Amino acid sequence: MSSDTQRILTRAAREVIPGQIVNLGIGLPTRLFHYLPDEMEVLVHSENGVLGCRPRRDGEAPDHDMIDSGGAYITTRPGASVFDSATSFAMIRRSRVDLTFMGAFEVDAAGNLANWKIPGKFSPGIGGAMELAQKVKRLVVLCSHNDKHGNPKILERCRLPLTASGCVSRIITDKAVMDVTPEGLSVVDIAEGLDPLSLRAATEATLIIDESRLGRF
């Protein structure tokens, strides 16, 4: 795992509050499992019908009936519940899930999210992301700040098909932590060793930066 990925996940773990019901989206967010303390009282929700799941530990035999929404083998913590997907999505639609983490192809200054389709490339469909993005109380995006070609993923306006509009509360990348506000993207933290000028150069969206209140991670 790269140091950039570790930085994102370590910072993301600070977003979780004991007692919450948390959903971890497919891809990078599922790795957040390993950054949450074992003793933390938090229930991880999987939209295919598990509340209180945890990752399978090294050497632990897989239960082939227990997978998360991304198809990875999981197990459960004491007090977990297993139910059908209709009940699981009823929880989402009734806003019973406190926090969800999702990856992104693009996210913009208005809090719009595009994370399910790149035109011309195969996509299995939008899936549960559309429901989660609209109904969960708080959505935090975890993604690299730039794509593999160096192009910004934090945009003024998304250009890819949207998953949902105005749904993102906070964005955590390898370079910064940004809140979506009515005035634009407000930078909360900046990565160690990175200066605000370099951050602005790596970002298409206009950033609001108050250097006197800027944290490091």
N, C-alpha and C positions, 0 to 999 in steps of 0.2 A: 504494500500500500504506500502511495507516495506521501511525502510530507505535506503537500497541499491538501490531499484528502484527509489526512489526520487532523490538520488544522481546522478544516470545515467541521468534522465530526466532533472534535473536542469542544469547539465553540457551540455547536448545536446542542450538545448534551446539557448545557447551561440553561436552555430554554424550557426544559422539562421540570415541572413542579410536582412534588410528591402528592399523590391523591388524584392525579389526572388520568383520564382515558386518552391514550395517544395512538394515532395511526401512523405507520411508517410506510411510505410509498415505495414502489418498485425501484430497484437500482440503488443508488448511493444511500438514500434514507434507511434502507433495511440494515445497513452496517452500523447504524446508530445503536442498535441492540447492544453491541459490545462496549459501548461507551457509557452506558447507564449503570450505576452502582447496583450490585446484586441486592443490597439491603433497601434500595429505594422502593417505596410503596407506590408503584405506578402500574396500571393495567394497559398492556399493549393490545390494540384491537386490529384484527385482520378482517377485511370485508367479506372474505369467504366463510366467516362464521366462527371466529374464535375471539374470546376476550380473556386476556391474561396469558398470552403466549410469550415464549422466550426462545432464544436460539438453542439449537442442539449443541451440547458441549463436545469437545474433542473426546473421542472414544465412546461416546454415548450412541447406542444402537438406534438407527432411525425407525420411527413409526411411520409406515408407508401410508397411513390414513391421515397423517398430520402434516399439512403443508400450508405455507402462507400464500398470499395472493400472487406472488411471483414464482411459485412452484418450489420454493426451498423447504427442506424438512425443518420442522419446528417441534417444540414440545411445550408444556404448559407449566405454569407456576401454581402453587397452592391457591385454591379459590377460583381457579379458571372456570370458564363456561364455554360450552360448544353448542352451536345452534345453527339453524339453516340460514341461507343467504338472505332470505326475505326479512328475517328478524334483524340480521346484521345491517341491512340497508335501511330498515326502519329506525335503527339507532342513529344512523347518519342523518337521515331526513328529519328526525326530530331534534337534531343538534345535541345529541347526547355525547358526542365525541368532542373533547376539549381542544385538541391540538392535532394537526396533521403536518407531516413533513413530506415534501414532494421534490422531485427533480424537475429540471426545466431545460427545454431547448432555447427558449427566450422568455424573458419577463421584462415588464416595462414600468415606466414611471407612474402609470395609473394603477398599477397592481394587477394588470392583465397577465394571464399565464398561458403559455403555449408549450405543452409537453407531451403531445400524443401523436403528432403526425408531421412528417416532412414530405411535401409533395414530391411524387416520383419514387418514393421509397415505401417498402411494405410496412404497414402498421396493423397490428392485430385488432385495433379499435380503441375507442376512447376509454372504455371500461369504467371502473368505479371512480376514476379521477374526476370526472365531471360532477358526480354527486358530492364527493368529498370537498371539492373546491368551492361549491356553492353553499354547503350546509354546515361544515365544521366551523366551530367558533373562531379558530385561529389557524391560519395556514402560513408555514414557514418554508420558503424555497431553499434547497441546498443544491448548489451547482458550481461548476468552475466559472470564473469571471469571464473567460474568453474561450472560444472553441479551439479545436486543434490547429486551425489556421491562424489563430490570433485575433479573430474577429470578435467584437463585443457581443455578449449574450444579454447584457443589461441595456435595454434600448429605450429610446424615447417613446416608440410605439411598436408593439409586436407586428411582425410581418407574416408569421406562420399562422395556420388555423388555431384559433383559441380553444383552450380547454374550458375556461370560464373568464369572465371579465370582472375587474375590480375585487378580486378575491384574496390577493396576497397581502399579508401584514408585514412580513419581514423577509429579507433576502440575506442569506449567508453564503459567501463565496470564499475562495482562497485568498482574496484580496481585501474584502471589506464585509461589514455587517451594515445593512441599510434598511431603514423603515420607510414604508410607503405612507406618505402624508398628503393632505390636500395641496400643499405647496410643492410637492415633488419628493424625490428620494433623499432622505436625511441620513447621513453617514453617522453611525453610532460608534463603530470600531473600525480600525484599519490594521492590516497585517503588520507585524513587526518588520522593520527594515524598509517599509514602503512609505513614500511621501505623498501628500495629497495631490501634487501636480501629476505624478505618475499614475495615480489612481484615476484622475480625471481623463488622462490620455487613453486609458484602457477601457473607458466607459463611454457609450454613446449618449446615454441619458444625462441630463444636467444633474449635478449632485449639489446638495446643500451640506457644507462642511464648516462646522464651528471648531476650529483647532483647539480652542481653550477647553472644550468638553470632550475631545476625542479620546476614546479608549484604544488599547492595543490588545491583539490576541495572537 
